[in-house]
Amino acid sequence: QQQVKQSPQSLIVQKGGISIINCAYENTAFDYFPWYQQFPGKGPALLIAIRPDVSEKKEGRFTISFNKSAKQFSLHIMDSQPGDSATYFCAASKGGMRFGAGTRLTVKP
Amino acid sequence: DAGITQSPRHKVTETGTPVTLRCHQTENHRYMYWYRQDPGHGLRLIHYSYGVKDTDKGEVSDGYSVSRSKTEDFLLTLESATSSQTSVYFCAISWDNYGYTFGSGTRLTVV
């Protein structure tokens, strides 16, 4: 059973647009919610993470929005660039990470 | 990534043969993990270690075993490789069981 559900599977955005990827989790014990970015042939790399005591975290063009009551969180990429084209994974952890299935983002120039 | 090395990077093996993948870290992190990545499934945990000789099963552990005799090395063994184990395998390390650093992966093909 998948404890973290991610959508969409793939996303195409024009350069300068906003990319939005959503995740939902089931286990209310999760207390750490990271997003990972993966380029082809590379391992996933931590992009940004949030704890459930805050509703939003922003780092540069990347923002996590967190809704504890709905058990949902999302990644927003502002001013999307072709260099952002990658696969993005959400995850949730309580001492042991559970990953979503991934979203393949393509940013068209 | 600096501090974590996986070997080999690519391997082709025959069905029924044993295969061992190696993960080596220079960060002295307590926790080490083996994941497999398959399209549509994301990353699924195979086994993890929380110290030397301390290991436990993940969600897809059948057909795999692990060993950790030193802090820096975590070995994943496929007892008798099957075509369903064709995948990309990632090792990860963590000092607190939260922030993970991943290696570059091993692409394994079982023919």
Backbone of each chain as ProteinMPNN parsed JSONL, in Angstrom:
{"seq_chain_A": "QQQVKQSPQSLIVQKGGISIINCAYENTAFDYFPWYQQFPGKGPALLIAIRPDVSEKKEGRFTISFNKSAKQFSLHIMDSQPGDSATYFCAASKGGMRFGAGTRLTVKP", "coords_chain_A": {"N_chain_A": [[0.858, -1.186, 0.0], [0.494, 2.213, -0.814], [1.832, 4.767, 0.992], [2.226, 7.391, 0.543], [0.885, 9.454, -1.777], [1.32, 10.751, -4.957], [0.835, 13.369, -7.301], [0.731, 15.292, -10.379], [1.611, 12.487, -12.555], [3.178, 13.281, -14.658], [4.24, 16.455, -15.943], [3.971, 19.333, -17.862], [5.283, 22.471, -18.403], [5.405, 25.877, -19.341], [8.287, 27.929, -19.815], [8.927, 30.206, -17.223], [6.487, 29.878, -16.066], [4.334, 28.545, -13.427], [4.998, 25.654, -11.61], [3.253, 22.997, -10.167], [3.108, 20.472, -7.835], [1.526, 17.818, -6.227], [1.011, 16.115, -3.094], [-0.286, 13.521, -1.014], [-0.743, 12.134, 2.189], [-1.041, 9.326, 4.472], [-0.422, 8.468, 7.049], [-0.634, 9.862, 10.141], [1.409, 10.138, 11.893], [3.694, 10.876, 10.619], [6.374, 13.195, 10.506], [8.037, 14.76, 9.05], [8.604, 16.208, 5.974], [9.941, 15.98, 3.028], [11.077, 17.178, -0.199], [12.472, 15.795, -3.09], [14.762, 16.156, -5.785], [15.522, 14.829, -8.919], [17.829, 14.262, -11.427], [18.362, 12.823, -14.704], [20.197, 9.791, -14.554], [21.319, 10.343, -12.142], [21.393, 10.344, -8.508], [18.589, 10.951, -6.268], [18.254, 14.25, -4.893], [18.087, 16.247, -2.006], [15.751, 18.83, -1.959], [14.014, 20.673, -0.655], [12.456, 20.921, 2.555], [9.89, 20.332, 5.053], [8.486, 20.724, 8.311], [5.626, 19.619, 10.228], [4.68, 21.684, 11.82], [4.576, 24.115, 10.635], [3.011, 26.004, 7.995], [3.955, 26.757, 5.565], [6.913, 26.894, 3.602], [9.597, 28.563, 2.183], [12.128, 28.6, -0.243], [14.057, 30.351, -2.158], [12.984, 29.999, -5.437], [11.376, 27.905, -4.831], [8.674, 26.522, -3.055], [7.108, 24.99, -0.308], [3.85, 24.074, 0.464], [1.821, 23.3, 3.181], [-0.786, 21.346, 4.457], [-2.068, 20.341, 7.224], [-4.495, 19.355, 8.29], [-5.796, 18.343, 6.075], [-4.022, 16.47, 5.328], [-2.142, 16.876, 3.291], [0.379, 18.055, 1.037], [2.285, 20.304, -0.958], [4.432, 21.136, -3.722], [5.6, 24.113, -5.043], [6.921, 25.592, -7.867], [8.162, 28.507, -8.746], [8.394, 30.79, -11.539], [9.367, 28.876, -13.463], [12.108, 27.137, -14.946], [13.947, 25.858, -17.805], [16.094, 24.352, -16.8], [15.003, 23.275, -14.531], [13.786, 21.009, -15.267], [13.184, 17.78, -14.471], [12.822, 14.842, -12.391], [10.612, 14.809, -9.706], [10.264, 13.959, -6.327], [8.061, 13.514, -3.669], [8.097, 12.973, -0.131], [7.603, 11.333, 3.024], [8.171, 11.083, 6.493], [8.712, 9.299, 9.529], [11.094, 8.727, 11.061], [12.149, 6.947, 8.952], [11.783, 6.791, 5.635], [9.104, 7.343, 3.373], [8.315, 7.295, 0.003], [6.74, 9.168, -2.624], [5.466, 8.325, -5.924], [6.655, 9.854, -7.867], [7.085, 12.698, -10.066], [7.409, 13.674, -13.322], [8.795, 16.458, -14.514], [8.688, 18.738, -17.152], [10.028, 21.577, -18.494], [9.302, 23.824, -20.873], [11.099, 25.781, -23.232]], "CA_chain_A": [[0.0, 0.0, 0.0], [1.334, 3.383, -0.938], [1.489, 5.673, 2.073], [2.338, 8.745, 0.022], [0.374, 9.471, -3.148], [1.819, 11.94, -5.625], [0.235, 13.677, -8.604], [0.501, 14.338, -11.453], [2.754, 11.65, -12.938], [4.018, 14.105, -15.511], [3.799, 17.847, -15.973], [4.676, 20.181, -18.829], [5.069, 23.877, -18.063], [6.188, 26.818, -20.134], [9.281, 28.729, -19.09], [8.345, 31.354, -16.528], [5.234, 29.497, -15.429], [4.367, 27.945, -12.088], [4.821, 24.208, -11.571], [2.659, 22.587, -8.892], [3.062, 19.029, -7.648], [0.78, 17.561, -5.001], [1.161, 14.837, -2.409], [-1.174, 13.241, 0.099], [-0.208, 11.059, 3.025], [-2.051, 8.679, 5.298], [0.006, 8.261, 8.429], [-0.557, 11.141, 10.848], [2.632, 10.163, 12.69], [4.786, 11.474, 9.844], [6.726, 14.502, 11.048], [9.056, 15.395, 8.211], [8.084, 16.095, 4.606], [10.921, 16.552, 2.092], [10.973, 17.012, -1.638], [13.731, 15.474, -3.725], [14.881, 16.428, -7.219], [16.412, 13.841, -9.526], [18.158, 14.395, -12.843], [18.663, 11.508, -15.294], [21.496, 9.212, -14.26], [21.799, 10.797, -10.835], [20.55, 10.011, -7.377], [17.756, 12.066, -5.784], [18.922, 15.222, -4.026], [17.132, 17.003, -1.211], [15.469, 20.153, -2.502], [13.417, 21.494, 0.391], [11.705, 20.067, 3.473], [9.063, 21.065, 6.011], [7.934, 20.021, 9.468], [4.183, 19.889, 10.237], [4.283, 22.801, 12.674], [4.458, 25.321, 9.812], [2.136, 25.774, 6.843], [4.634, 27.093, 4.322], [8.351, 27.141, 3.653], [10.053, 29.049, 0.886], [13.563, 28.715, -0.477], [14.226, 30.834, -3.522], [11.791, 29.831, -6.263], [10.688, 26.695, -4.399], [7.841, 26.693, -1.87], [6.247, 23.894, 0.123], [2.637, 24.413, 1.202], [1.475, 22.124, 3.977], [-2.124, 21.382, 5.041], [-2.057, 19.219, 8.154], [-5.831, 18.783, 8.46], [-6.125, 17.591, 4.862], [-2.928, 15.525, 5.112], [-1.651, 17.129, 1.938], [1.407, 19.066, 0.888], [2.567, 20.528, -2.37], [5.637, 21.877, -4.123], [5.369, 25.127, -6.064], [8.143, 26.122, -8.458], [7.837, 29.774, -9.4], [9.291, 31.158, -12.64], [10.002, 27.611, -13.851], [13.159, 27.246, -15.952], [14.286, 24.564, -18.425], [16.988, 23.629, -15.904], [14.211, 22.617, -13.495], [13.268, 19.758, -15.83], [13.712, 16.684, -13.66], [11.776, 14.106, -11.694], [10.477, 15.279, -8.332], [9.647, 13.012, -5.415], [7.731, 13.908, -2.312], [8.33, 11.896, 0.824], [7.145, 11.578, 4.384], [8.996, 10.264, 7.373], [8.749, 9.299, 10.985], [12.184, 7.779, 11.214], [11.947, 5.946, 7.9], [11.179, 7.618, 4.581], [8.2, 6.763, 2.371], [8.361, 8.167, -1.159], [5.735, 9.135, -3.665], [5.877, 7.648, -7.154], [7.447, 10.759, -8.691], [6.495, 13.526, -11.115], [8.395, 14.087, -14.322], [8.531, 17.83, -14.92], [9.361, 19.27, -18.335], [9.813, 23.008, -18.67], [9.577, 24.13, -22.287], [11.641, 27.142, -23.394]], "C_chain_A": [[0.901, 1.245, 0.0], [0.911, 4.399, 0.106], [1.551, 7.126, 1.648], [1.933, 8.714, -1.451], [0.694, 10.806, -3.787], [1.133, 12.116, -6.97], [0.673, 15.061, -9.058], [1.736, 13.471, -11.699], [3.723, 12.435, -13.803], [3.389, 15.483, -15.658], [4.645, 18.593, -16.992], [4.283, 21.624, -18.568], [5.923, 24.736, -18.988], [7.172, 27.566, -19.235], [8.619, 29.969, -18.491], [7.045, 31.04, -15.806], [5.431, 28.907, -14.045], [4.11, 26.449, -12.212], [4.28, 23.832, -10.193], [2.545, 21.069, -8.863], [2.454, 18.762, -6.279], [1.066, 16.19, -4.411], [0.171, 14.732, -1.264], [-0.604, 12.072, 0.886], [-1.304, 10.518, 3.928], [-1.688, 8.658, 6.783], [0.195, 9.596, 9.148], [0.674, 11.233, 11.753], [3.809, 10.767, 11.928], [5.081, 12.876, 10.375], [7.811, 15.226, 10.255], [8.67, 15.134, 6.777], [9.06, 16.775, 3.646], [10.482, 16.385, 0.642], [12.381, 16.773, -2.182], [13.634, 15.739, -5.223], [15.88, 15.443, -7.802], [16.582, 14.118, -11.013], [18.535, 13.024, -13.393], [20.075, 11.056, -14.974], [22.074, 9.595, -12.923], [20.883, 10.28, -9.725], [19.691, 11.199, -6.986], [18.548, 12.957, -4.84], [17.868, 16.035, -3.295], [17.008, 18.424, -1.742], [15.01, 21.102, -1.399], [12.6, 20.56, 1.281], [10.951, 20.926, 4.476], [8.674, 20.154, 7.151], [6.467, 20.43, 9.587], [3.753, 21.04, 11.134], [4.229, 24.131, 11.922], [3.639, 24.998, 8.57], [2.819, 26.077, 5.515], [6.114, 27.303, 4.583], [8.822, 27.504, 2.261], [11.566, 29.115, 0.851], [13.767, 29.093, -1.938], [12.938, 30.69, -4.308], [10.925, 28.644, -5.827], [9.948, 26.929, -3.082], [7.104, 25.392, -1.581], [5.049, 24.508, 0.848], [2.154, 23.156, 1.898], [0.11, 22.328, 4.622], [-2.281, 20.158, 5.931], [-3.435, 18.565, 8.262], [-6.243, 17.94, 7.259], [-5.106, 16.495, 4.569], [-2.41, 15.63, 3.679], [-0.525, 18.158, 1.986], [1.786, 19.161, -0.587], [3.856, 21.326, -2.551], [5.249, 22.848, -5.229], [6.73, 25.616, -6.552], [7.749, 27.355, -9.246], [8.839, 30.043, -10.52], [10.076, 29.931, -13.12], [10.973, 27.816, -15.025], [13.442, 25.868, -16.573], [15.211, 23.716, -17.56], [16.286, 22.954, -14.748], [13.643, 21.287, -13.979], [13.963, 18.589, -15.153], [12.52, 15.89, -13.132], [11.789, 14.539, -10.23], [9.731, 14.234, -7.507], [9.288, 13.721, -4.112], [7.985, 12.704, -1.407], [7.782, 12.309, 2.176], [7.865, 10.61, 5.299], [8.618, 10.433, 8.831], [9.85, 8.31, 11.321], [12.064, 6.648, 10.22], [11.149, 6.599, 6.787], [10.265, 6.795, 3.681], [8.088, 7.758, 1.229], [7.105, 8.055, -2.007], [6.312, 8.538, -4.935], [6.658, 8.545, -8.108], [6.628, 11.506, -9.733], [7.601, 13.971, -12.052], [8.005, 15.459, -14.839], [9.358, 18.188, -16.146], [9.006, 20.736, -18.458], [10.251, 23.38, -20.082], [10.052, 25.572, -22.424], [10.715, 28.063, -24.191]], "O_chain_A": [[1.908, 1.316, 0.704], [-0.236, 4.846, 0.113], [0.993, 7.998, 2.314], [2.558, 8.034, -2.265], [0.382, 11.862, -3.236], [0.881, 11.148, -7.687], [0.959, 15.921, -8.224], [2.79, 13.707, -11.108], [4.939, 12.274, -13.696], [2.178, 15.654, -15.518], [5.873, 18.501, -16.989], [3.099, 21.959, -18.517], [7.031, 24.352, -19.365], [6.912, 27.799, -18.055], [7.862, 30.677, -19.155], [6.557, 31.852, -15.019], [6.555, 28.787, -13.558], [3.136, 26.024, -12.833], [4.79, 24.295, -9.173], [1.956, 20.462, -9.757], [2.819, 19.401, -5.292], [1.33, 15.229, -5.134], [-0.167, 15.728, -0.625], [-0.048, 11.136, 0.311], [-2.343, 11.147, 4.126], [-2.547, 8.812, 7.651], [1.085, 10.37, 8.798], [0.949, 12.292, 12.317], [4.816, 11.131, 12.535], [4.165, 13.648, 10.659], [8.419, 16.181, 10.737], [8.434, 13.99, 6.388], [9.017, 17.992, 3.468], [9.629, 15.557, 0.318], [13.341, 17.442, -1.798], [12.582, 15.571, -5.841], [16.96, 15.244, -7.247], [15.607, 14.197, -11.759], [18.978, 12.156, -12.642], [21.031, 11.821, -15.102], [23.199, 9.216, -12.599], [19.759, 9.843, -9.973], [20.016, 12.336, -7.328], [19.4, 12.487, -4.087], [16.876, 16.461, -3.887], [18.0, 19.124, -1.947], [15.554, 22.194, -1.235], [12.109, 19.53, 0.819], [11.306, 22.078, 4.725], [8.548, 18.942, 6.971], [6.094, 21.493, 9.092], [2.563, 21.345, 11.202], [3.877, 25.158, 12.503], [3.582, 23.845, 8.143], [2.317, 25.698, 4.457], [6.518, 27.812, 5.629], [8.489, 26.835, 1.283], [12.207, 29.612, 1.778], [13.662, 28.255, -2.833], [11.901, 31.206, -3.891], [9.859, 28.412, -6.396], [10.51, 27.459, -2.123], [6.547, 24.767, -2.483], [5.209, 25.352, 1.73], [2.083, 22.085, 1.297], [-0.134, 23.353, 5.258], [-2.59, 19.067, 5.451], [-3.528, 17.339, 8.319], [-6.951, 16.944, 7.405], [-5.305, 15.684, 3.664], [-2.261, 14.637, 2.967], [-0.488, 19.018, 2.866], [1.622, 18.211, -1.352], [4.295, 22.069, -1.674], [4.644, 22.458, -6.228], [7.584, 26.005, -5.755], [7.088, 27.264, -10.28], [9.982, 29.589, -10.467], [11.306, 29.956, -13.173], [10.693, 28.565, -15.962], [13.205, 24.839, -15.941], [15.123, 22.488, -17.583], [16.892, 22.143, -14.048], [13.083, 20.525, -13.191], [15.179, 18.43, -15.253], [11.365, 16.227, -13.394], [12.844, 14.623, -9.603], [8.707, 13.698, -7.931], [10.106, 14.434, -3.531], [8.074, 11.567, -1.871], [7.533, 13.487, 2.432], [8.134, 9.466, 4.932], [8.264, 11.515, 9.299], [9.59, 7.206, 11.799], [11.893, 5.495, 10.617], [9.976, 6.925, 6.967], [10.613, 5.685, 3.277], [7.8, 8.933, 1.454], [6.487, 6.993, -2.098], [7.512, 8.275, -5.014], [7.262, 8.052, -9.061], [5.611, 11.01, -10.217], [8.595, 14.565, -11.633], [6.994, 15.604, -15.527], [10.569, 17.972, -16.179], [7.831, 21.1, -18.519], [11.425, 23.264, -20.433], [9.487, 26.479, -21.813], [11.041, 29.231, -24.404]]}, "seq_chain_B": "DAGITQSPRHKVTETGTPVTLRCHQTENHRYMYWYRQDPGHGLRLIHYSYGVKDTDKGEVSDGYSVSRSKTEDFLLTLESATSSQTSVYFCAISWDNYGYTFGSGTRLTVV", "coords_chain_B": {"N_chain_B": [[27.578, 11.407, -5.436], [29.58, 13.352, -3.238], [31.149, 11.646, -0.589], [29.564, 9.396, -0.573], [29.573, 6.377, -2.206], [28.688, 4.185, -4.782], [29.047, 0.877, -5.992], [29.038, -1.818, -8.403], [28.569, 0.673, -11.043], [27.057, -0.09, -13.191], [25.614, -3.217, -14.053], [25.274, -6.349, -15.586], [23.711, -9.383, -15.277], [23.137, -12.944, -15.03], [20.075, -14.779, -14.76], [19.476, -16.395, -11.702], [22.02, -16.24, -10.643], [24.127, -15.152, -7.916], [24.372, -11.787, -6.708], [26.211, -8.991, -5.626], [25.954, -5.766, -4.382], [27.651, -2.754, -3.614], [27.86, -0.251, -1.108], [29.534, 2.558, -0.092], [30.535, 4.808, 2.404], [31.915, 7.924, 3.505], [31.218, 9.554, 5.497], [30.658, 8.852, 8.061], [28.063, 8.339, 8.917], [25.322, 7.103, 10.824], [23.044, 5.763, 9.859], [22.125, 3.718, 7.113], [20.793, 2.906, 3.894], [19.083, 0.841, 1.515], [17.507, 1.275, -1.529], [15.212, 0.532, -4.178], [14.497, 1.663, -7.458], [11.835, 1.983, -9.575], [9.911, 2.504, -12.52], [6.886, 4.244, -11.97], [6.684, 3.395, -9.387], [8.276, 4.828, -7.726], [10.614, 5.252, -5.119], [11.485, 2.455, -3.318], [11.926, 0.977, -0.189], [14.362, -1.408, 0.583], [16.171, -2.694, 2.461], [17.517, -1.578, 5.597], [20.004, -0.066, 7.713], [20.898, 0.565, 11.067], [23.193, 0.727, 12.404], [26.441, -0.799, 12.958], [26.247, -4.12, 12.109], [23.564, -4.055, 12.712], [20.584, -4.404, 11.268], [17.561, -4.115, 9.3], [14.423, -5.123, 7.796], [12.912, -3.696, 4.866], [10.158, -2.55, 2.859], [10.204, -4.146, 0.557], [11.757, -6.579, 0.758], [12.06, -9.286, 0.131], [14.072, -11.802, -1.284], [16.395, -10.45, -1.079], [19.365, -9.741, 0.778], [21.335, -8.207, 3.389], [24.403, -6.789, 4.625], [26.399, -5.359, 7.184], [29.356, -4.803, 8.232], [31.158, -2.913, 8.845], [31.163, 0.552, 9.717], [31.307, 2.147, 7.445], [30.582, 0.624, 5.198], [27.962, -0.909, 3.368], [26.415, -3.664, 2.262], [24.491, -5.059, -0.342], [22.905, -7.994, -1.211], [21.737, -10.021, -3.768], [20.302, -12.973, -3.601], [19.701, -14.993, -5.495], [19.476, -14.008, -8.493], [16.657, -12.606, -10.173], [14.555, -11.813, -13.016], [12.722, -9.916, -12.228], [14.093, -8.374, -10.497], [15.549, -6.653, -11.92], [16.488, -3.368, -12.042], [17.041, -0.001, -10.84], [19.282, 0.607, -8.323], [19.557, 2.329, -5.327], [21.653, 3.612, -2.841], [21.457, 5.162, 0.34], [22.388, 7.539, 2.865], [22.249, 8.666, 6.287], [22.465, 10.825, 9.086], [20.626, 11.181, 11.056], [18.343, 9.752, 10.546], [16.536, 11.162, 9.088], [17.246, 13.41, 7.201], [18.303, 12.51, 4.088], [21.06, 11.443, 2.094], [21.73, 10.556, -1.147], [23.358, 8.039, -3.117], [24.805, 7.644, -6.432], [23.645, 5.564, -7.74], [23.09, 2.16, -8.937], [22.736, 0.497, -11.871], [21.088, -2.36, -12.522], [20.782, -5.177, -14.511], [19.033, -8.087, -15.111], [19.316, -10.921, -16.931]], "CA_chain_B": [[27.723, 12.488, -4.466], [30.735, 13.262, -2.371], [30.861, 11.024, 0.678], [28.861, 8.128, -0.726], [29.956, 5.771, -3.482], [28.089, 2.887, -5.071], [29.727, 0.098, -7.024], [29.399, -1.125, -9.64], [27.542, 1.601, -11.547], [26.22, -0.873, -14.09], [25.924, -4.648, -14.045], [24.38, -7.282, -16.256], [23.943, -10.713, -14.72], [22.202, -13.957, -15.496], [19.099, -15.306, -13.813], [19.939, -17.468, -10.826], [23.346, -15.986, -10.073], [24.14, -14.183, -6.81], [24.943, -10.483, -7.053], [26.419, -8.117, -4.47], [26.171, -4.349, -4.642], [28.352, -2.157, -2.476], [27.703, 1.159, -0.798], [30.628, 2.992, 0.771], [30.402, 6.193, 2.819], [33.031, 8.498, 4.254], [30.606, 10.575, 6.356], [30.474, 8.283, 9.405], [26.648, 8.378, 9.285], [24.833, 5.894, 11.482], [22.01, 5.065, 9.108], [22.327, 3.451, 5.69], [19.58, 2.35, 3.318], [19.052, 0.413, 0.121], [16.239, 1.453, -2.211], [15.152, 0.276, -5.611], [13.656, 2.623, -8.168], [11.179, 1.426, -10.752], [8.893, 3.434, -13.043], [5.553, 4.124, -11.39], [6.75, 2.979, -7.975], [9.132, 5.705, -6.939], [11.71, 4.593, -4.411], [10.974, 1.535, -2.315], [12.971, 0.573, 0.727], [14.65, -2.841, 0.587], [16.698, -2.94, 3.804], [18.25, -0.452, 6.14], [20.886, -0.367, 8.838], [20.993, 1.644, 12.054], [24.483, 0.595, 13.062], [27.204, -1.981, 12.544], [25.572, -5.407, 12.336], [22.155, -3.821, 13.014], [19.857, -4.179, 10.029], [16.152, -4.501, 9.356], [13.797, -5.227, 6.492], [12.031, -2.665, 4.38], [8.883, -3.005, 2.292], [10.385, -5.08, -0.559], [12.995, -7.255, 1.144], [12.14, -10.68, -0.319], [15.083, -12.074, -2.298], [17.559, -9.611, -0.805], [19.946, -9.73, 2.113], [22.304, -7.128, 3.556], [25.364, -6.931, 5.718], [27.141, -4.152, 7.533], [30.387, -5.201, 9.183], [31.873, -1.684, 9.182], [30.303, 1.733, 9.595], [31.35, 2.762, 6.121], [30.166, -0.247, 4.092], [26.655, -1.572, 3.459], [26.343, -4.527, 1.092], [23.197, -5.635, -0.713], [23.098, -9.228, -1.975], [20.614, -10.725, -4.37], [20.684, -14.367, -3.387], [19.576, -15.689, -6.778], [18.86, -12.915, -9.231], [15.529, -12.87, -11.065], [14.302, -10.7, -13.933], [11.951, -8.887, -11.51], [15.029, -7.562, -9.742], [16.117, -5.639, -12.815], [16.087, -2.104, -11.448], [18.125, 0.884, -10.425], [19.402, 0.508, -6.875], [20.179, 3.486, -4.693], [22.03, 3.617, -1.44], [21.349, 6.471, 0.985], [22.926, 7.616, 4.22], [21.651, 9.707, 7.101], [22.99, 10.819, 10.454], [19.538, 11.28, 12.028], [17.199, 9.001, 10.013], [15.613, 12.081, 8.444], [17.85, 13.944, 5.987], [18.997, 11.47, 3.353], [21.928, 11.729, 0.956], [21.719, 9.387, -2.014], [24.431, 7.78, -4.062], [24.474, 7.839, -7.848], [22.853, 4.436, -8.219], [23.608, 1.021, -9.697], [21.734, -0.041, -12.802], [21.245, -3.809, -12.6], [19.945, -5.877, -15.484], [19.084, -9.538, -14.955], [18.872, -11.491, -18.215]], "C_chain_B": [[28.952, 12.262, -3.603], [30.327, 12.607, -1.069], [30.114, 9.719, 0.573], [29.117, 7.599, -2.128], [29.282, 4.425, -3.623], [28.894, 2.185, -6.163], [29.086, -1.273, -7.167], [28.324, -0.121, -10.034], [26.561, 0.889, -12.473], [26.621, -2.34, -13.957], [24.837, -5.4, -14.796], [24.719, -8.668, -15.727], [22.878, -11.671, -15.218], [21.265, -14.39, -14.373], [19.692, -16.45, -13.01], [21.292, -17.252, -10.202], [23.232, -15.029, -8.892], [24.839, -12.896, -7.25], [25.095, -9.674, -5.775], [26.716, -6.707, -4.935], [26.769, -3.717, -3.385], [28.031, -0.679, -2.354], [28.774, 1.528, 0.214], [30.457, 4.467, 1.104], [31.628, 6.641, 3.616], [32.538, 9.534, 5.261], [30.414, 10.113, 7.8], [29.03, 8.398, 9.89], [26.21, 7.036, 9.845], [23.921, 5.069, 10.573], [22.408, 4.899, 7.647], [21.128, 2.672, 5.169], [19.845, 1.852, 1.898], [17.627, 0.562, -0.403], [16.355, 0.91, -3.634], [14.183, 1.265, -6.236], [13.147, 2.004, -9.446], [10.113, 2.403, -11.216], [7.525, 3.171, -12.418], [5.531, 3.745, -9.924], [7.597, 3.899, -7.117], [10.291, 4.926, -6.347], [11.121, 3.716, -3.309], [12.127, 0.97, -1.495], [13.132, -0.944, 0.742], [15.09, -3.284, 1.985], [17.349, -1.662, 4.29], [19.076, -0.911, 7.332], [20.944, 0.842, 9.764], [22.252, 1.525, 12.894], [25.189, -0.653, 12.56], [26.49, -3.242, 13.037], [24.111, -5.263, 12.745], [21.418, -3.473, 11.736], [18.405, -4.602, 10.208], [15.577, -4.456, 7.954], [12.981, -3.987, 6.173], [10.8, -3.288, 3.757], [9.022, -4.02, 1.169], [11.657, -5.894, -0.347], [13.138, -8.694, 0.615], [13.165, -10.834, -1.439], [16.36, -11.278, -2.118], [18.067, -9.854, 0.613], [20.992, -8.623, 2.172], [23.286, -7.492, 4.659], [26.077, -5.607, 5.926], [28.129, -4.508, 8.636], [31.254, -4.012, 9.606], [30.933, -0.502, 8.992], [30.208, 2.21, 8.162], [30.796, 1.919, 4.985], [28.837, -0.936, 4.369], [26.471, -2.347, 2.158], [24.929, -5.051, 0.898], [23.452, -6.84, -1.596], [21.759, -9.744, -2.484], [21.003, -12.192, -4.372], [20.735, -15.156, -4.696], [18.775, -14.757, -7.677], [17.724, -13.401, -10.137], [15.279, -11.63, -11.929], [13.53, -9.576, -13.241], [12.848, -7.993, -10.659], [15.84, -6.622, -10.634], [15.59, -4.28, -12.366], [17.299, -1.198, -11.317], [18.128, 0.898, -8.897], [20.157, 1.723, -6.337], [20.478, 3.19, -3.232], [21.843, 5.035, -0.909], [21.94, 6.387, 2.377], [22.239, 8.753, 4.966], [22.266, 9.662, 8.49], [21.868, 10.779, 11.479], [18.273, 10.535, 11.612], [16.141, 9.907, 9.41], [16.211, 12.613, 7.137], [18.694, 12.901, 5.29], [19.899, 12.073, 2.288], [22.033, 10.449, 0.135], [23.006, 9.276, -2.812], [23.937, 7.93, -5.492], [23.763, 6.65, -8.474], [23.651, 3.365, -8.929], [22.474, 0.513, -10.576], [22.01, -1.524, -12.991], [20.264, -4.395, -13.608], [20.142, -7.369, -15.296], [18.493, -10.151, -16.224], [18.681, -12.998, -18.106]], "O_chain_B": [[29.31, 11.128, -3.283], [29.294, 12.949, -0.495], [30.034, 8.988, 1.561], [28.9, 8.301, -3.116], [29.299, 3.614, -2.697], [29.355, 2.807, -7.12], [28.634, -1.847, -6.176], [27.266, -0.079, -9.407], [25.38, 1.233, -12.526], [27.794, -2.668, -13.776], [23.646, -5.12, -14.656], [25.881, -9.074, -15.731], [21.851, -11.259, -15.758], [21.624, -14.367, -13.196], [20.325, -17.354, -13.557], [21.685, -18.006, -9.312], [22.337, -14.185, -8.866], [25.769, -12.918, -8.056], [24.199, -9.675, -4.931], [27.598, -6.475, -5.761], [26.441, -4.09, -2.258], [27.942, 0.046, -3.345], [28.903, 0.884, 1.255], [30.257, 5.29, 0.21], [32.279, 5.849, 4.298], [33.329, 10.297, 5.815], [30.046, 10.911, 8.662], [28.775, 8.534, 11.087], [26.662, 5.979, 9.404], [24.014, 3.842, 10.526], [22.954, 5.812, 7.027], [20.52, 1.884, 5.894], [20.706, 2.367, 1.186], [16.673, 0.052, 0.185], [17.442, 0.84, -4.209], [13.184, 1.653, -5.629], [13.921, 1.557, -10.292], [9.477, 3.062, -10.393], [7.068, 2.03, -12.345], [4.478, 3.772, -9.287], [7.624, 3.753, -5.895], [10.872, 4.054, -6.994], [10.351, 4.188, -2.472], [13.153, 0.548, -2.028], [12.154, -1.677, 0.896], [14.459, -4.139, 2.606], [17.688, -0.778, 3.503], [18.87, -1.995, 7.879], [21.028, 1.985, 9.316], [22.368, 2.137, 13.956], [24.611, -1.46, 11.832], [26.182, -3.39, 14.22], [23.476, -6.259, 13.094], [21.596, -2.389, 11.181], [18.061, -5.341, 11.131], [16.143, -3.846, 7.047], [12.439, -3.323, 7.056], [10.434, -4.417, 4.082], [8.049, -4.701, 0.847], [12.542, -5.888, -1.202], [14.234, -9.255, 0.652], [13.137, -10.094, -2.421], [17.299, -11.409, -2.903], [17.29, -10.137, 1.525], [21.475, -8.157, 1.14], [23.039, -8.363, 5.493], [26.322, -4.847, 4.988], [27.786, -4.514, 9.818], [31.988, -4.085, 10.591], [30.006, -0.566, 8.184], [29.142, 2.632, 7.714], [30.559, 2.448, 3.899], [28.612, -1.474, 5.453], [26.383, -1.755, 1.082], [24.257, -5.438, 1.855], [24.135, -6.733, -2.615], [20.792, -9.881, -1.735], [21.932, -12.596, -5.07], [21.689, -15.888, -4.961], [17.545, -14.728, -7.622], [17.815, -14.451, -10.773], [15.738, -10.535, -11.605], [13.664, -8.412, -13.618], [12.399, -6.963, -10.157], [16.708, -5.89, -10.157], [14.378, -4.067, -12.317], [18.425, -1.578, -11.64], [17.107, 1.166, -8.264], [21.23, 2.086, -6.82], [19.673, 2.608, -2.504], [22.053, 6.003, -1.64], [21.989, 5.32, 2.99], [21.713, 9.683, 4.355], [22.554, 8.585, 9.012], [22.089, 10.399, 12.629], [17.236, 10.673, 12.262], [14.992, 9.5, 9.234], [15.71, 12.282, 6.062], [19.699, 12.45, 5.84], [19.559, 13.075, 1.66], [22.383, 9.391, 0.658], [23.652, 10.273, -3.137], [22.786, 8.299, -5.727], [23.324, 6.725, -9.622], [24.737, 3.615, -9.453], [21.402, 0.15, -10.093], [23.039, -1.905, -13.55], [19.063, -4.131, -13.551], [21.269, -7.865, -15.317], [17.327, -9.931, -16.551], [18.311, -13.646, -19.085]]}, "name": "protein", "num_of_chains": 2, "seq": "QQQVKQSPQSLIVQKGGISIINCAYENTAFDYFPWYQQFPGKGPALLIAIRPDVSEKKEGRFTISFNKSAKQFSLHIMDSQPGDSATYFCAASKGGMRFGAGTRLTVKPDAGITQSPRHKVTETGTPVTLRCHQTENHRYMYWYRQDPGHGLRLIHYSYGVKDTDKGEVSDGYSVSRSKTEDFLLTLESATSSQTSVYFCAISWDNYGYTFGSGTRLTVV"}
